[in-house]
Amino acid sequence: MEEIDLYLRKSKVVREEDARDLTSVITQEELGRRWADRNGYRVRHVWVDNLSAWSDIVRPEFDGALGAIMLGEVKALWCFALDRFTRKGIDEIGPVLGRARVIFDYEGLDSSIERDRRWIIDRAEQAREYSVRLSYNLRSTTTTQRDRGMWLGQAPYGLEIADEKTRKLRHSAQWPIVLKLIQDVADGVSGRQACIDRNTGPTPIPSPGGGRWQSSTVSRMLHNPVYEGWQVVNQRGNPGNGTVYRNADGERVSVLAEGVEPIPAALVAKARAALAGHLPVPPRKGERRTKHVLTGLTRCAGCAGALPCEGRSHVCSHHKIGKGCPNPTSVMRTALERYVRDRWVARLCSADDHDPLLVAVAERYAMLRNPSVNEEANEAIAALKVAEEGVQRLADQMAAGLYAPPFDVHLPRLQEEARAALIVAKARVAKLAPNTVDITFLRDFEMAQEAWDAADRGLRRELARLAIREIYVSKATNRRKGFDGDSRVKIFFHGDPPYSPERLPELEPA
């Protein structure tokens, strides 16, 4: 008996436990098996995709069905309807017609019949044309709605739809929670502590998802432009990380209803700078501060997650809480601190007079000597770091293709805005920075080493941060050899390019 494969597809992604949404797939299989019985075929395999027939996402079951035909494993394929098979026209249907008998049950088409072959090709091209037109109409409608300031999806946490016709947003009952969270972070509460404050206590506050608050939730809220009142669009290839939407004129679009006030931009900027560690903040009364020298600087090279100190070792936080890490790191605290101390001394003592690192060190050392020298100076330096990150973020978005045509019309304006923000921030720092700062002792090998060794743990934390921005540590490949800092550790000093896995081939485990 000849064999036939069945290809089934649900056009809408559904959860398997939802029986109602899977009914159409079950019905497709029953129809396919009846056809096989009537025509003397035995069903060899059933391929099921719960994905779109038009989008460019990978459809593994579809690829498997095509592969079986192209390799000659089966000579016949049944599909419920042509548009369930493909909406990309001759590009996908053509190769199959020459290798197997293909049945499209709904249309009553059979490729073994000469007349039907041309109809199949015609129908496939019509389905492609329909999808192209539908996609264009949807994009045009979506663009028009966004330009009008209509919020297209579910209202963000703390906001709600004010009017279904205009789809503008207003404050919801959770708005005070959002405002308090951003104010707390701006005042120096760490993301972790902000989560603890909301997860504990007599009346814990549910997170936006209904569960416990996590640091990633806090970060996403702080960086979501909607809380500043702006329309948002997801970055291409990076869903969930929204960026400000701009219309054809390159302008931002408000999504708030008339009279609804956003969170002040200055407060949001201060909170973001504090969360990123650019802004020195005083400890809250009774708050437990991190006591280990490198906690906050160290990150796991396996997942780029935090690498805090737990007991005697720095341990990958993602791995510890079960979030998953491909190469979780663990390193002895004392060994890592010794290595970082040696690299810190060597880097400072080898810097020439024009090294940008020395400028950054001088700025931070001035405030270390006199933390109350000027709160405005602290905020100016934080603003400079945010401006530098803005320039880098724009470069990353360009590299990712976010501003490919037709969106490239916005690029000159965005570049000018980022450049202007950087110039203003640098000028403000230069105006507020102390005129002279003596850091010669940090450039002498013996004196720098002595300063580190003589410092208590709190001062060592500050000394490390004078020069170091972040430290990535990889998983040990051979524990018998002991700690090898040169092969496992990459230190990024202030002014170094940002971390990317491609720049750390030496940290990839063998």
C-alpha positions as CSV (number, residue, x, y, z in Angstrom):
1,M,0.0,0.0,0.0
2,E,1.3,3.4,-0.9
3,E,2.1,5.9,1.8
4,I,1.0,9.5,2.3
5,D,1.8,12.2,4.8
6,L,-0.7,14.7,6.2
7,Y,0.2,18.3,6.8
8,L,-2.0,20.1,9.3
9,R,-1.7,23.7,10.3
10,K,-3.6,26.0,12.7
11,S,-3.3,29.6,11.4
12,K,-3.4,31.1,14.9
13,V,-0.8,30.2,17.6
14,V,-2.7,28.5,20.4
15,R,-2.0,26.7,23.6
16,E,-2.2,22.9,23.4
17,E,-4.4,22.7,26.5
18,D,-7.1,24.8,24.8
19,A,-9.2,22.1,23.2
20,R,-11.5,24.5,21.4
21,D,-8.6,26.2,19.5
22,L,-7.3,22.8,18.4
23,T,-10.6,21.5,17.0
24,S,-9.7,22.6,13.5
25,V,-6.5,20.7,13.5
26,I,-8.2,17.5,14.8
27,T,-10.8,17.9,12.1
28,Q,-8.1,18.3,9.4
29,E,-6.5,15.0,10.5
30,E,-9.9,13.2,10.4
31,L,-10.5,14.5,6.9
32,G,-7.0,13.5,5.8
33,R,-7.3,10.0,7.1
34,R,-10.7,9.5,5.4
35,W,-9.3,10.6,2.1
36,A,-6.3,8.2,2.5
37,D,-8.7,5.3,3.3
38,R,-10.9,6.0,0.2
39,N,-7.9,6.3,-2.1
40,G,-5.9,3.3,-0.9
41,Y,-3.1,5.1,1.0
42,R,-1.7,4.4,4.4
43,V,-0.9,7.5,6.5
44,R,2.9,7.4,7.2
45,H,3.3,10.6,9.2
46,V,1.2,13.5,10.4
47,W,3.0,16.9,10.4
48,V,1.4,19.6,12.6
49,D,2.4,23.3,12.7
50,N,0.8,25.8,15.1
51,L,2.4,28.7,13.2
52,S,1.7,31.2,10.4
53,A,2.0,30.1,6.8
54,W,3.0,33.6,5.7
55,S,5.6,34.9,8.2
56,D,9.3,34.3,8.0
57,I,9.5,32.4,11.2
58,V,10.7,28.8,11.1
59,R,8.0,26.2,10.6
60,P,9.8,22.9,11.6
61,E,6.9,20.6,10.8
62,F,6.5,22.2,7.3
63,D,10.2,21.9,6.7
64,G,10.0,18.2,7.7
65,A,7.1,17.6,5.3
66,L,9.0,19.2,2.4
67,G,12.2,17.4,3.4
68,A,10.4,14.0,3.3
69,I,9.2,14.7,-0.2
70,M,12.5,16.1,-1.5
71,L,14.4,13.1,-0.1
72,G,11.9,10.6,-1.7
73,E,10.7,9.2,1.6
74,V,7.1,9.7,0.6
75,K,5.4,10.2,-2.8
76,A,2.1,11.9,-1.7
77,L,1.1,14.7,0.6
78,W,-2.4,15.7,1.8
79,C,-3.2,19.2,3.0
80,F,-6.6,20.6,4.0
81,A,-6.4,23.8,2.1
82,L,-3.8,25.5,-0.1
83,D,-3.6,28.6,2.1
84,R,-2.9,26.4,5.1
85,F,0.1,25.0,3.1
86,T,1.7,28.3,1.9
87,R,1.0,31.9,1.1
88,K,4.3,32.4,-0.6
89,G,3.2,31.3,-4.1
90,I,5.2,29.4,-6.6
91,D,8.4,29.7,-4.5
92,E,7.2,27.0,-2.1
93,I,4.7,25.1,-4.1
94,G,6.7,24.7,-7.3
95,P,9.5,22.3,-6.1
96,V,6.9,20.0,-4.4
97,L,4.7,19.5,-7.5
98,G,7.6,17.9,-9.4
99,R,8.3,15.4,-6.7
100,A,5.1,14.2,-5.2
101,R,1.3,14.0,-5.6
102,V,-0.2,16.8,-3.6
103,I,-3.8,16.9,-2.5
104,F,-5.6,20.1,-1.4
105,D,-8.9,18.8,0.0
106,Y,-10.9,22.0,0.4
107,E,-10.3,23.2,-3.1
108,G,-10.6,19.7,-4.6
109,L,-7.2,20.0,-6.3
110,D,-5.0,17.0,-7.1
111,S,-1.5,17.7,-8.7
112,S,-1.7,14.3,-10.4
113,I,-4.3,15.8,-12.7
114,E,-2.7,18.0,-15.3
115,R,-5.4,20.6,-15.3
116,D,-5.2,21.0,-11.5
117,R,-1.5,21.6,-11.6
118,R,-2.0,25.0,-13.2
119,W,-4.9,25.8,-10.9
120,I,-2.8,25.0,-7.8
121,I,-0.1,27.4,-9.0
122,D,-2.7,30.1,-9.8
123,R,-4.3,29.6,-6.4
124,A,-1.0,29.7,-4.6
125,E,-0.1,33.0,-6.3
126,Q,-3.5,34.4,-5.5
127,A,-3.0,33.5,-1.8
128,R,0.4,35.2,-1.9
129,E,-1.1,38.4,-3.5
130,Y,-3.9,38.4,-0.8
131,S,-1.3,38.1,2.0
132,V,0.8,40.9,0.6
133,R,-2.2,43.1,0.2
134,L,-3.5,42.2,3.7
135,S,-0.1,42.8,5.3
136,Y,0.2,46.2,3.6
137,N,-3.3,47.2,4.7
138,L,-2.6,46.2,8.3
139,R,0.7,48.1,8.3
140,S,-1.0,51.2,6.9
141,T,-3.8,51.0,9.4
142,T,-1.4,50.5,12.3
143,T,0.7,53.4,11.2
144,T,-2.4,55.7,11.0
145,Q,-3.5,54.6,14.4
146,R,-0.1,55.1,16.0
147,D,0.1,58.6,14.4
148,R,-3.2,59.5,16.1
149,G,-1.8,58.4,19.4
150,M,-4.0,55.3,19.7
151,W,-2.7,52.6,22.0
152,L,-3.1,49.4,20.0
153,G,-2.6,46.7,22.6
154,Q,-3.4,46.0,26.2
155,A,-2.9,49.0,28.4
156,P,0.4,49.0,30.2
157,Y,0.5,48.5,34.0
158,G,-0.7,51.6,35.8
159,L,-2.6,52.9,32.8
160,E,-6.0,52.1,31.2
161,I,-7.9,52.9,28.0
162,A,-9.7,56.2,28.6
163,D,-11.9,55.9,25.5
164,E,-12.3,52.9,23.2
165,K,-12.8,55.2,20.2
166,T,-9.7,57.3,20.7
167,R,-7.7,54.5,22.5
168,K,-5.9,57.2,24.6
169,L,-4.5,56.3,28.0
170,R,-5.3,57.6,31.5
171,H,-4.1,56.6,35.0
172,S,-5.5,53.4,36.4
173,A,-5.7,52.4,40.1
174,Q,-2.1,51.1,39.8
175,W,-0.6,54.4,38.7
176,P,0.5,55.4,42.3
177,I,2.5,52.1,42.4
178,V,4.3,53.0,39.2
179,L,5.0,56.6,40.4
180,K,6.2,55.4,43.8
181,L,8.5,52.8,42.3
182,I,10.2,55.3,40.0
183,Q,10.5,57.8,42.8
184,D,12.1,55.2,45.1
185,V,14.7,54.2,42.5
186,A,15.5,57.8,41.8
187,D,16.0,58.3,45.5
188,G,18.6,55.5,45.6
189,V,16.6,52.3,46.3
190,S,18.2,49.5,44.3
191,G,16.1,47.4,41.9
192,R,16.5,44.4,44.1
193,Q,15.4,46.3,47.3
194,A,12.5,47.8,45.4
195,C,11.3,44.3,44.6
196,I,11.8,43.1,48.2
197,D,9.8,46.1,49.5
198,R,6.8,45.2,47.3
199,N,7.0,41.4,47.7
200,T,7.1,41.5,51.5
201,G,5.3,43.3,54.3
202,P,1.7,43.0,55.7
203,T,0.2,43.8,52.2
204,P,2.5,42.6,49.4
205,I,1.8,44.3,46.0
206,P,1.4,41.9,43.1
207,S,3.7,42.5,40.1
208,P,2.2,43.5,36.7
209,G,2.0,39.8,35.9
210,G,0.3,39.0,39.2
211,G,3.3,37.3,40.8
212,R,6.4,38.5,42.6
213,W,8.3,41.5,41.5
214,Q,11.7,40.9,39.9
215,S,14.5,43.3,39.0
216,S,13.9,42.8,35.3
217,T,10.3,44.0,35.8
218,V,11.5,47.2,37.4
219,S,14.1,47.8,34.6
220,R,11.5,47.3,31.9
221,M,9.1,49.7,33.5
222,L,11.7,52.4,34.0
223,H,12.8,52.2,30.3
224,N,9.3,52.1,28.9
225,P,8.6,55.5,27.1
226,V,4.8,55.1,27.7
227,Y,5.2,56.3,31.3
228,E,6.6,59.5,29.9
229,G,3.5,59.8,27.7
230,W,5.0,58.6,24.4
231,Q,3.8,56.1,21.8
232,V,5.9,52.9,21.8
233,V,6.9,50.4,19.1
234,N,8.8,47.2,19.7
235,Q,12.4,47.0,18.4
236,R,12.7,44.8,15.3
237,G,13.9,41.3,16.4
238,N,13.8,42.3,20.0
239,P,10.1,42.1,21.2
240,G,9.3,43.4,24.6
241,N,11.9,46.1,24.5
242,G,10.0,49.1,23.4
243,T,11.4,52.3,21.9
244,V,9.8,55.7,21.2
245,Y,7.7,55.7,18.1
246,R,8.2,58.5,15.6
247,N,5.8,59.6,12.8
248,A,6.8,60.4,9.3
249,D,8.1,63.8,10.4
250,G,10.3,62.2,13.0
251,E,8.2,63.5,15.9
252,R,7.1,61.7,19.0
253,V,3.4,61.0,19.5
254,S,1.6,61.4,22.8
255,V,-0.7,58.5,23.9
256,L,-2.2,60.2,26.9
257,A,-5.7,61.5,27.1
258,E,-6.2,65.3,27.5
259,G,-5.3,66.4,31.0
260,V,-3.4,63.2,32.0
261,E,0.1,64.0,33.2
262,P,3.0,61.7,32.5
263,I,5.9,60.9,35.0
264,P,8.3,63.9,34.7
265,A,11.1,63.2,32.3
266,A,13.7,64.5,34.8
267,L,12.5,62.0,37.4
268,V,12.6,59.1,34.9
269,A,16.1,60.1,33.8
270,K,17.3,60.3,37.4
271,A,15.8,56.9,38.1
272,R,17.4,55.3,35.1
273,A,20.8,56.8,35.9
274,A,20.5,55.5,39.5
275,L,19.4,52.0,38.4
276,A,22.4,51.9,35.9
277,G,24.8,52.7,38.8
278,H,25.8,56.1,37.3
279,L,24.5,58.1,40.2
280,P,25.9,57.9,43.7
281,V,23.1,57.6,46.2
282,P,23.1,57.8,50.0
283,P,22.0,54.7,51.9
284,R,18.5,54.7,53.3
285,K,18.1,54.5,57.0
286,G,18.3,50.9,58.1
287,E,19.0,49.6,54.6
288,R,21.6,46.8,54.3
289,R,24.3,47.7,51.9
290,T,26.3,45.2,49.9
291,K,29.5,44.5,51.8
292,H,31.6,42.6,49.3
293,V,34.2,44.5,47.2
294,L,33.2,43.4,43.7
295,T,29.5,42.7,44.0
296,G,27.7,44.9,41.5
297,L,30.7,45.0,39.1
298,T,30.9,41.3,38.4
299,R,28.8,39.5,35.7
300,C,28.6,36.0,34.4
301,A,30.1,35.6,30.9
302,G,27.8,32.7,30.3
303,C,24.6,34.8,30.4
304,A,25.7,38.4,31.2
305,G,23.7,38.2,34.4
306,A,24.8,39.4,37.8
307,L,27.5,37.6,39.7
308,P,27.1,38.5,43.3
309,C,29.1,37.1,46.2
310,E,27.4,34.2,48.1
311,G,29.5,33.1,51.1
312,R,33.1,32.6,49.8
313,S,32.3,32.6,46.1
314,H,30.8,34.8,43.4
315,V,27.9,32.7,41.9
316,C,25.8,33.3,38.7
317,S,22.5,34.7,39.9
318,H,20.5,33.4,36.9
319,H,21.7,29.9,37.6
320,K,21.0,30.2,41.3
321,I,17.3,31.2,41.0
322,G,16.6,28.8,38.2
323,K,16.4,31.2,35.2
324,G,19.0,29.2,33.3
325,C,22.5,29.9,32.2
326,P,24.4,28.0,29.5
327,N,27.7,28.2,31.3
328,P,27.1,29.3,35.0
329,T,30.1,30.8,36.7
330,S,31.4,30.3,40.2
331,V,34.7,31.8,41.4
332,M,36.4,32.2,44.7
333,R,36.0,35.7,46.1
334,T,39.5,36.1,47.4
335,A,41.2,34.8,44.2
336,L,39.1,37.1,42.0
337,E,39.7,40.1,44.3
338,R,43.5,39.5,44.2
339,Y,43.5,39.3,40.4
340,V,41.3,42.5,40.0
341,R,43.6,44.4,42.4
342,D,46.6,43.5,40.3
343,R,44.9,44.5,37.0
344,W,43.5,47.7,38.6
345,V,47.0,48.8,39.7
346,A,48.6,47.8,36.4
347,R,46.0,49.6,34.3
348,L,46.2,52.9,36.3
349,C,50.0,52.9,36.4
350,S,50.3,52.2,32.6
351,A,47.9,55.0,31.6
352,D,49.5,57.9,29.8
353,D,48.7,61.6,30.5
354,H,46.0,61.7,27.7
355,D,44.2,58.5,28.6
356,P,40.5,59.1,29.0
357,L,40.4,56.7,31.9
358,L,42.3,59.2,34.0
359,V,39.7,61.9,33.5
360,A,37.0,59.5,34.6
361,V,39.1,58.4,37.6
362,A,39.7,62.1,38.6
363,E,36.0,62.9,38.4
364,R,35.1,60.0,40.7
365,Y,38.0,60.5,43.1
366,A,37.0,64.1,43.7
367,M,33.6,63.0,44.8
368,L,35.1,60.1,46.8
369,R,37.2,62.6,48.8
370,N,34.2,64.9,49.4
371,P,30.9,63.2,48.7
372,S,29.0,66.4,49.5
373,V,31.1,68.5,47.0
374,N,28.2,68.9,44.8
375,E,25.0,66.9,44.3
376,E,24.6,68.7,41.0
377,A,28.0,67.4,39.8
378,N,26.9,63.8,40.6
379,E,23.8,64.2,38.6
380,A,25.8,65.9,35.7
381,I,28.1,62.9,35.5
382,A,25.2,60.5,35.6
383,A,23.5,62.4,32.8
384,L,26.7,62.2,30.8
385,K,26.8,58.4,31.2
386,V,23.1,58.2,30.1
387,A,23.9,60.4,27.1
388,E,26.9,58.1,26.1
389,E,24.6,55.1,26.4
390,G,22.1,56.8,24.2
391,V,24.6,57.2,21.5
392,Q,25.7,53.6,21.8
393,R,22.0,52.4,21.8
394,L,21.4,54.3,18.6
395,A,24.4,52.7,17.0
396,D,23.2,49.3,18.1
397,Q,19.7,49.9,16.7
398,M,21.3,51.0,13.4
399,A,23.4,47.9,13.3
400,A,20.2,45.8,14.0
401,G,18.5,47.3,11.0
402,L,15.9,49.3,13.0
403,Y,16.4,52.3,10.7
404,A,16.5,50.6,7.4
405,P,14.4,52.3,4.7
406,P,11.8,53.8,4.9
407,F,12.6,54.5,8.6
408,D,16.0,56.0,7.7
409,V,14.3,59.4,7.2
410,H,14.3,59.7,11.0
411,L,18.0,58.9,11.4
412,P,19.6,62.3,10.9
413,R,17.3,63.9,13.4
414,L,17.9,61.1,16.0
415,Q,21.7,61.4,15.5
416,E,21.6,65.1,16.0
417,E,19.5,64.8,19.2
418,A,21.9,62.2,20.6
419,R,24.9,64.3,19.6
420,A,23.4,67.4,21.2
421,A,22.6,65.6,24.4
422,L,26.1,64.3,24.6
423,I,27.7,67.8,24.0
424,V,25.4,69.4,26.6
425,A,26.2,66.7,29.2
426,K,29.9,67.0,28.6
427,A,29.8,70.8,29.0
428,R,27.8,70.5,32.2
429,V,30.3,68.1,33.7
430,A,33.3,70.2,32.7
431,K,31.6,73.3,34.3
432,L,30.9,71.5,37.6
433,A,34.0,69.3,37.9
434,P,36.7,70.5,40.4
435,N,39.5,72.4,38.7
436,T,42.4,70.3,40.1
437,V,42.5,66.8,41.5
438,D,45.7,65.1,42.6
439,I,45.6,61.4,41.6
440,T,49.4,61.0,41.2
441,F,49.5,58.4,44.0
442,L,47.2,56.2,41.9
443,R,49.7,56.2,39.1
444,D,52.6,55.0,41.2
445,F,52.7,51.2,41.4
446,E,53.8,50.9,45.0
447,M,51.6,53.7,46.3
448,A,48.5,52.5,44.4
449,Q,49.0,48.9,45.7
450,E,49.5,50.2,49.2
451,A,46.3,52.4,49.0
452,W,44.3,49.3,48.0
453,D,45.8,47.0,50.6
454,A,45.4,49.5,53.4
455,A,41.8,50.3,52.6
456,D,38.9,48.7,54.4
457,R,36.3,46.7,52.4
458,G,34.1,49.8,51.9
459,L,36.9,51.9,50.6
460,R,38.1,49.1,48.3
461,R,34.6,49.0,46.7
462,E,35.0,52.7,46.0
463,L,38.6,52.4,44.7
464,A,37.6,49.6,42.4
465,R,34.8,51.7,40.9
466,L,37.2,54.7,40.3
467,A,38.5,52.8,37.2
468,I,36.4,49.7,36.6
469,R,33.0,49.7,34.9
470,E,32.2,46.0,34.9
471,I,34.0,42.6,35.2
472,Y,33.0,39.4,33.2
473,V,34.0,36.0,34.5
474,S,33.7,32.8,32.6
475,K,33.2,29.3,33.9
476,A,36.3,27.3,34.7
477,T,37.2,24.7,32.1
478,N,39.7,22.8,34.3
479,R,39.4,23.2,38.1
480,R,42.5,21.1,38.8
481,K,44.7,23.9,37.5
482,G,43.4,26.5,40.0
483,F,42.2,30.0,39.2
484,D,43.6,31.4,36.0
485,G,42.5,35.1,35.9
486,D,43.9,35.8,32.5
487,S,41.8,33.2,30.8
488,R,38.6,33.6,32.8
489,V,38.3,37.3,33.6
490,K,37.8,40.4,31.3
491,I,37.8,43.7,33.0
492,F,36.1,46.7,31.3
493,F,37.5,50.0,32.5
494,H,35.7,53.4,32.1
495,G,36.0,54.4,28.5
496,D,36.3,50.9,27.1
497,P,33.8,49.7,24.5
498,P,30.7,47.9,25.9
499,Y,30.6,44.2,26.5
500,S,29.6,41.9,23.7
501,P,30.0,38.1,23.5
502,E,31.9,38.5,20.2
503,R,34.6,40.6,21.9
504,L,35.3,37.9,24.5
505,P,36.4,34.8,22.6
506,E,38.9,34.0,25.3
507,L,36.0,33.7,27.8
508,E,34.1,31.1,25.9
509,P,34.5,27.7,27.6
510,A,36.4,25.1,25.6
